[in-house]
Amino acid sequence: MQMLYVKLANFTGIPALSVPSGYDANGLPPGIMLHGKWYDEEKLIKASFHLEKLFERRKPQVFYNY
């Protein structure tokens, strides 16, 4: 279900991005998909910057620091 609207953005060429939105009951990180109007990438980036601050970020259980 999460990938349902990715095709819409790819097909129409509108800007879109996914922002991490915390963790579910299984510890997996779901995301919020944002779509914007054509040539409104700046608004999307600003919105995602502020949304990302609202949710906790954890280091994955399997992590390789190169």
Buried (B, 14 or more C-beta within 10 A) or exposed (E): EEEEEEEEBEEEEBBBBBBBBEBEEEEEBEEBBBBBEEEEBEEBEEBBEEBEEEBEEEEEEEEEEE
